[in-house]
Amino acid sequence: MSDLDSQTAYWDAAATTKRFTHPLHTPWLDNVERSAAILDYGCGYGRTLDALEQQGFDNLSGVDTSPGMIARARSLHPAMRFAVLDTPPTLACPDASIDMVMLFAVLTCIPSDDAQRLLIGELHRVLKPGALLYLSDLLLQDDQRNLDRYARFAEPYGTYGVFETGDGAVCRHHPSGWFTSLLAGFETTDTRRTTVTTIVFQRLGVSEPECLGQASVGASGRTGMAHLRVRPSSS
């Protein structure tokens, strides 16, 4: 995975200040055994794993490309298992060893098609037959601010929806049809589309959406999200 698609330096620099609030839809967990082996890919500082632990799950692990994020996760949750991905997206997990993978707001941090496909292929490898991938990520937005930056950065990055943030990250918002293509090796069990109220944060005079975890509060906005629960195809 290229430096652009991992952005480790950016996430290390932000590791102590970022705050994430990506929603967990707990009804999708109702039929998952509480002893299931769950991997949070792109776990950050462990917020989603903490929410899963509060739901009674006890076989939890998280991986991230950012050593800074993993250091913060270990400090906040010393009893949980965390590891740094040295060669993302390659995982140390054996084939067919994981019952559920959580992939929350990770693809938005991976700009290129090829890198996203590599990641999904690696997750397919480690999932057991009949296991679950719970993916939740950012859709293309229709407000003028986002439309302007999609247009501005489409040519430099070669993909509509990829853009630079004011604090140095490169992010991607997706057309809903992209997930269908990306997950061609999976069978969909559930889908949801939500629009949530997010805080727009201010830094150096540039507004950024809450999903990027800015530090100081500004006005509120709306963010469209896609949520998919899928299983590896049996064919």
Solvent accessible surface area in square Angstrom, and as a share of the most:
residue,aa,sasa,rsa
1,M,66,0.30
2,S,60,0.39
3,D,126,0.65
4,L,71,0.35
5,D,10,0.05
6,S,18,0.11
7,Q,20,0.09
8,T,45,0.26
9,A,83,0.65
10,Y,32,0.12
11,W,24,0.09
12,D,55,0.29
13,A,90,0.70
14,A,11,0.09
15,A,2,0.02
16,T,112,0.65
17,T,79,0.46
18,K,3,0.01
19,R,108,0.39
20,F,43,0.18
21,T,64,0.37
22,H,14,0.06
23,P,53,0.33
24,L,35,0.17
25,H,46,0.21
26,T,50,0.29
27,P,73,0.46
28,W,18,0.06
29,L,0,0.00
30,D,100,0.52
31,N,142,0.73
32,V,16,0.09
33,E,130,0.58
34,R,82,0.30
35,S,79,0.51
36,A,9,0.07
37,A,19,0.15
38,I,2,0.01
39,L,3,0.01
40,D,3,0.02
41,Y,7,0.02
42,G,25,0.24
43,C,10,0.06
44,G,7,0.06
45,Y,18,0.07
46,G,0,0.00
47,R,67,0.24
48,T,10,0.06
49,L,0,0.00
50,D,40,0.21
51,A,27,0.21
52,L,0,0.00
53,E,84,0.38
54,Q,137,0.61
55,Q,73,0.32
56,G,40,0.38
57,F,2,0.01
58,D,109,0.57
59,N,48,0.25
60,L,10,0.05
61,S,23,0.15
62,G,1,0.01
63,V,13,0.08
64,D,15,0.08
65,T,24,0.14
66,S,0,0.00
67,P,65,0.41
68,G,22,0.21
69,M,3,0.01
70,I,1,0.00
71,A,60,0.46
72,R,59,0.21
73,A,0,0.00
74,R,120,0.44
75,S,89,0.57
76,L,95,0.47
77,H,31,0.14
78,P,112,0.71
79,A,101,0.78
80,M,23,0.10
81,R,131,0.48
82,F,17,0.07
83,A,46,0.36
84,V,48,0.27
85,L,14,0.07
86,D,127,0.66
87,T,94,0.55
88,P,18,0.11
89,P,15,0.09
90,T,81,0.47
91,L,10,0.05
92,A,112,0.87
93,C,29,0.17
94,P,95,0.60
95,D,97,0.50
96,A,48,0.37
97,S,32,0.21
98,I,15,0.08
99,D,41,0.21
100,M,1,0.00
101,V,0,0.00
102,M,0,0.00
103,L,0,0.00
104,F,16,0.07
105,A,23,0.18
106,V,14,0.08
107,L,0,0.00
108,T,4,0.03
109,C,21,0.13
110,I,7,0.04
111,P,6,0.04
112,S,38,0.25
113,D,46,0.24
114,D,100,0.52
115,A,5,0.04
116,Q,0,0.00
117,R,113,0.41
118,L,106,0.53
119,L,0,0.00
120,I,7,0.04
121,G,43,0.41
122,E,24,0.11
123,L,0,0.00
124,H,65,0.29
125,R,79,0.29
126,V,0,0.00
127,L,6,0.03
128,K,73,0.31
129,P,119,0.75
130,G,41,0.39
131,A,8,0.06
132,L,11,0.06
133,L,0,0.00
134,Y,0,0.00
135,L,0,0.00
136,S,0,0.00
137,D,0,0.00
138,L,0,0.00
139,L,11,0.06
140,L,55,0.27
141,Q,20,0.09
142,D,129,0.67
143,D,59,0.30
144,Q,119,0.53
145,R,84,0.31
146,N,11,0.05
147,L,65,0.33
148,D,79,0.41
149,R,24,0.09
150,Y,0,0.00
151,A,70,0.54
152,R,176,0.64
153,F,17,0.07
154,A,26,0.20
155,E,159,0.72
156,P,93,0.58
157,Y,66,0.25
158,G,66,0.63
159,T,33,0.19
160,Y,107,0.41
161,G,0,0.00
162,V,1,0.01
163,F,1,0.00
164,E,74,0.33
165,T,12,0.07
166,G,42,0.40
167,D,31,0.16
168,G,56,0.53
169,A,1,0.01
170,V,14,0.08
171,C,2,0.01
172,R,9,0.03
173,H,4,0.02
174,H,0,0.00
175,P,60,0.38
176,S,51,0.33
177,G,49,0.47
178,W,28,0.10
179,F,4,0.02
180,T,106,0.62
181,S,64,0.41
182,L,12,0.06
183,L,10,0.05
184,A,83,0.64
185,G,35,0.33
186,F,19,0.08
187,E,87,0.39
188,T,80,0.47
189,T,56,0.32
190,D,42,0.22
191,T,87,0.51
192,R,79,0.29
193,R,161,0.59
194,T,27,0.16
195,T,75,0.43
196,V,40,0.23
197,T,85,0.49
198,T,11,0.06
199,I,55,0.28
200,V,27,0.15
201,F,4,0.02
202,Q,71,0.32
203,R,87,0.32
204,L,160,0.80
205,G,73,0.70
206,V,68,0.39
207,S,31,0.20
208,E,3,0.01
209,P,12,0.08
210,E,15,0.07
211,C,27,0.16
212,L,3,0.02
213,G,4,0.04
214,Q,6,0.03
215,A,69,0.54
216,S,57,0.37
217,V,103,0.59
218,G,31,0.30
219,A,68,0.53
220,S,81,0.52
221,G,22,0.21
222,R,147,0.54
223,T,8,0.05
224,G,13,0.13
225,M,6,0.03
226,A,8,0.07
227,H,1,0.01
228,L,21,0.10
229,R,32,0.12
230,V,0,0.00
231,R,85,0.31
232,P,18,0.11
233,S,30,0.19
234,S,112,0.72
235,S,141,0.91
